[in-house]
Amino acid sequence: KLLSAGTLTWKFLSCFVAFFCIDRFGRRVCFIVSGAGMAMCMVALAVATSFHDNYGASIAAAFFVYLFCFFTPIGFLGANFLYCTEVAPIRLRVAMASISTANHWLWNFAVAMITPVAINNIGYKYYIVYACIGSCIPITVYFLYPETKGRSLEELDTIFKDSPSVLGTVKYAKYKPMMTAEEVPYAKTSEHIHEEKV
């Protein structure tokens, strides 16, 4: 109970790190660091919990639980909700944000239900499953998630529309100069331009 209460408090405090990192380092960096950190912690937990009745291994396991709770909010208790609304087309933004949030909490519920059963049946091997999932995050983000930092919502729409391919979107966004309000295509057809930088 003390470990659970402590980790949840620590996780809450770690959320403030995400506030600092999202606009300073960008969304991609947050996702990649968060995913890699979570995967590393899961590998360490699998190793530590494989040694039964070992005091040192138990201390190490507790440490990596706290470290995991530090890495998680950096990418997945802040940037994930923000990123969905940034990359969604204007007409689908509300729907996609709703689906994204529902999906997030649905998987939290599923993990909470599955974890006790999985730990009882396969023990430390359960952490390897999450290590594999976590290791996929940096790769997926690197190739498929364009950086949205500093761009207007209308500009992001043009990036996805003008990108040569799905796999080419990241590179296209990286080298495409940022537009001024006058350069955004919507300026010709709309009286209002969303000039807030995301």
N, C-alpha and C positions, 0 to 999 in steps of 0.2 A: 504493500500500500504506500509506503514511504517512497519507494522507487517510482511508482506510478505518479504520485502527486508531484514529486520533484521533477520528473521528466516533462510533465505537462506544463508546469510553471516555467521551466527552462525553455520549452518550445515557444511559449507565449513571448518570453523576453527575446528570443532569437528572431521573432518576426520583425523586430525593429531593425535588424541587420538588413533584411530585404528592402525596407523603405530606403535605406541608404544606398544599396547596391543597384536597384532597378534603373534609376536614371543616371547614375554615375558610370556604371560599367555596361549597361545595356541588357536587354532581355536574353539574348543568346548566351552570354557569359553566365548569367544567373542560372539558366536551365542546365548548361553543361557542367558547371561546378557543382550544382545541387545533385544532378544525376550521378556524376562520378563519385561524389562524396558519399551518397547513400549506398551505392554499389560497394564501395570500399568498406563501409561500416557493416554491411550485411556479410561480406566475406569474413571480416574479423569476428563477427558474432558467431558465424558458423564454426570457425576454428575454436573460439573460446568456449563455446557451449558443448563442444564435442568432448571436452575433458570434464568428466563428471567428478563431483566431490573434490574439486581442486580450487582452493581459496584464491590463488593468484588469477586463475582463469575467470573466476566469478567477478573479481574486481575489474578485470579487463573487459568482460562482457558489459558490466554496468557503465563503464567509461564509454564504450562504443554505442550504447543506447543513447547516452547523452549527446555524443557527437553526431549521431544520426538525427536527433531532434534539432541539432544546430543547422545541419545541411538542408533538411526538408523545407523549412519556411523560405529559404533563399529563392528557390525556384517554384515551389508548389504550395505556397500559402500567400500568394501575392501576384507574382509575375504571371502565373497560369491564368488567373481570372482576368488580368489586364490584357494579356496577349490576344485572347480570344476576341475581345471586343475591338481590338485594333485591326486585326487582319480580316474580320468579317465584312462582307459588303454591307453598305448602309441599310438596304432593305431587309437583310437577314440578321442584323447585329443583335437585336433583342432576342430573337429566337435562339441564335447560336450561344449567346451568353447564358440563357436559361438552361439549355441542354448541357452546356459545359459545367455549370454549377451543379445541376442535378446529377450528372455523371460523376463528378468529384465526390459528392457525398454518398452516392450509391456504392461506389467502390470502397469508401471508408467503412460503410456498413458491412459490405461483403467480407472485407479483411477482418473486421472485428468478430464476425461470426465464424469464419473459417480458421483463424489462427489457433484458438485453443485446441480444436480437433486435430489440426495438422501437427502441432507441437507434440501432442500425445501420441500420434501415430508414427511420424517420421523424425521427430526430434530436431537436431541441429540442421538436418538436410533441408528443412523448410526455408531456412535463411538463404540457401543457395538459389532458390527460386527467385527471391527478390533481388539477389545479387545479379542474376542474369537479366531481369527486367530493368534494373537500374543501369546496367552497363549499356543497354540499348538506347537510353535517353540521350547521352552525348552524341552518339552516332546519328541518330534521327534528327536531332536539332541542328547539327553541323551541316547536314546535307539538305534539309527540307525547311528550316525555319529562318526566313530572312529577318534581319535586324529592323526593328521598328522605331528605335530610339531617335527622337528629334524630328520625326516626319509627321506631317499632318495626316488626318484620316483620309482625306481626298487623295493625297499623294500616294498613300498605300494602295488605294484602289487602282490607281494607274499603274503601279509597279506590278501588281498581279495580272492586270489586263495586258500589259505590254511585254511581260516576260516571255522569252522565247520558248520555254518549256517548264515543266514542274521542277525538274532537277536544276534548271538554270536560274530559278528565281533568286536564290541566295546570292549567287555571283552578280546577277543583274542589279539587285538592290545595293550590294556592297559598293559597286563602282558608279552607280547612277547619282549624279549631283542632286542635292536637295533643291526642290523647287521653291520659287517665291509664290506668293498668293496669286500674282498675275499670270503665272505660268500654268497653274492648275486648270485643267480643262473645264471643270465645273464653273469657273469664274465667268464663262461666256453664257452659261444657261441658268445660273442661279444668282439670286440677289445676295445670298449669304454664304460666306466661305468659313468653314470651321478652321480657324487659324490656330487653335490651341495645338501645341506640339505634344505628341504622345511620348 
